[in-house]
């Protein structure tokens, strides 16, 4: 990052309306682990589990599924993922309406970072960077 | 990761007693940004700001300072860091008593990951992987 001036005030995290975690795999063995993590998540967290994509979609360069969750879920979900991702690469990014920055600048990685084809994502609120609201589809039965 | 069997039960995040964030720099310009982030942190969060290390220490391969914080602080601090790290690489790792895994397996990265010389860190609770308790040294005056 070049020529970055020092801003006078930081951004408020209130700009974050939700988060997406993307759990990736690149082999049959990793896919099995990813589905194991998926079931663990379904049993423990109120989240929206997305389609299991065996081929790359959107900015993602390998197979993955998305886990959408509300800001208040981060406090429990992220520590759990740190300990239980089973060696898989996981991208966690906030949604602030600026999709490109959210994937490339604001994101965090658990495990090895992977290539993201996110340069063409919209980056202004006016571009309709809007992300669908989280609609949980899990019914947890276990404590995290 | 090879030959990973699928565990029957996930780890509880209750094993996490604290977190460390490490903010890195590799140039004078990055150092200025790192100190800017440091002041922002001091003004907004109850954390323990560590020494500004201009030379690599411990497992760290470049200059950095540490920010220690309690588990309950993650929910506000991490989203804020996602939006306000000013392009710097930041490692956030939990402390579970297994220092090697905490740095190499359980950690997350904001920005570009850097080399960590963590292979020789102790990894069993019996090795005294214990980490000092967080002793906050900031007095926030601003809302995050």
Interface residues (C-beta under 8 A of the other chain):
Chain A: X1 X4 X6 X7 X10 X11 X12 X13 X15 X16 X29 X32 X33 X36 X40 X44 X71 X74 X75 X76 X78 X79 X80 X82 X83 X84 X86 X87 X92 X94 X96 X105 X106 X107 X108 X109 X110 X113 X144
Chain B: X1 X4 X6 X7 X10 X11 X12 X13 X15 X16 X29 X32 X33 X36 X40 X44 X71 X74 X75 X76 X78 X79 X80 X82 X83 X84 X86 X87 X92 X94 X96 X105 X106 X107 X108 X109 X110 X113 X144
